[in-house]
Structures are given as structure tokens and as C-alpha cells.
Amino acid sequence: MASNDSEPAAEPTTPVIAVSCYMQRAQWGVWDTEAALIPADYVRMVAACGAIPVLLPPHGQTPAVLDRFDGLLLAGGADVDAAEYGQRPHETTVSHPFRDASETMLLAASQQRGLPVLGICRGLQVINVAAGGTLDQHLPFSLGHSDYQPAPGVYGQVSVTTDPGSLAHEILGEATTAPCYHHQGVDRLGAGLRVTGRSPEGLIEIIERAPDRERDAGWLFAVQWHPEHDPTDDRVVRALVEAARRHMADRATRRTSK
């Protein structure tokens, strides 16, 4: 049967999630060269939660690229450049300013479109700095221990208590335990954000958009730990995928009502 070109195409039902990624030297097979990459944990979990992951390298992007996506995941990675929040870098701060610029642009473009955004580890820090906040550049100095990043390539464990009535509480319940790997954290909170989860010693572990800002700028949730590293607990990433699916439905409704 011939297709009817006059019929509108069916709306897609699977959300497509943009995942920011690294661009740095890497080794695989016989190669040792610069690569655009992300730990496979991110890709596996986004896919397992029912979405299509697409990597966005910190090179060659424009705001318009987000017109093709249903959600944005700002992934972990190097420290945010201290100059972005008006400080000199600590001796332990290792930054990739080109990635800061790319992800800050993607974050702003997502908010302009009301696109759901999830920040993970570095992603939380990018969100806070973009909102005018600052970071504690070396928690082991401030806290007197390195439990949040025990050793190179070794994850710690963090316990987090959430605030009642928050998105964090809705997603995670009263408390959760998760793998973490950070030596920096939020110092001064950015404008339009609220803290909804902390570690037992008060370290900020979850931020989300203040309730009065969500209507205009969309769903936003960020955690300082690494939910993608625990395949038995996909609640954080699944919340992004579900928000992306709602965004798709709202967009389809707006189109049909015109």
C-alpha cells in the first residue's frame, strides 16, 4: 500500500537524551590520541531507562542542536575553571575551560527551551557556577578527610538525607547511599537554586531549581555523586528520562493545539 504523504508523521515515543562528554587524550586498541568519550556507565543507564543516549562533545556545538533533543545530561569530569567564579585555582584544581564554555552554553540553551536537565558530579558544579555560585576547590582541606574521593580511580560512598516536599524526596525518599568521586563541592549557592540533599556533615549533595523558577526554565535536578555507577539504582537517571518523556508530550500537545 502506498504511503499517504499528507498524513502527519507519528510523534516519537522514545526520548533522546544529549549527554555531554570529555574531549581529551585516550588509549584504545593501537591508538593513543585525543578522543571524544564518556564512561560507558552513562550510556548503559540512559538506555536501560528507556531513552536514546547521544554524546555531545565540547566542540562544534550551537544552541540549536538542542532542538533535536528531549533532555540534557551534564556528566562528570574535570573541575570547573576557578576563573568562572572569580577565584584563583587551587593547586589541585584541574580544569578544561573549553568544556566549561560548551556546557554552560548547552545549559542556558536548555533552560531557554524548558528542556529537562540532570547534572551529575561536575554537572552539578557547572549548574551552580552558571547561576552565580562558587565552589569549595578542595574538600580534603576544608573537611579534614578525603572520604568523597578516597584515591585516584576509587569511588567513595556518601549517605544523603533529602528535604521533605522536594523533588529529591520524591525521587529518592528520605535518604539514600550512593557512589561518589569528588574533591570539590558547592560553597555559595547560585541564584534560583535550592539545596535539597546533604551528607551527614552538611556537604551539599543535591540541588534543584527553586519552585518559582521551574515553570519558565523547566525541570532541573543535580547530584554531586555518580548514580550511573550503580546499576542497581537508576532512580536519578530514570527521573530525567521520565521528565524528558513529559516534555515530549507537552511539546506534542502544543503542536496539535496550534
Order of alpha helices (4+ residues) and beta strands (2+ residues): beta-beta-beta-alpha-beta-beta-alpha-beta-alpha-beta-alpha-beta-alpha-beta-beta-beta-beta-alpha-beta-alpha
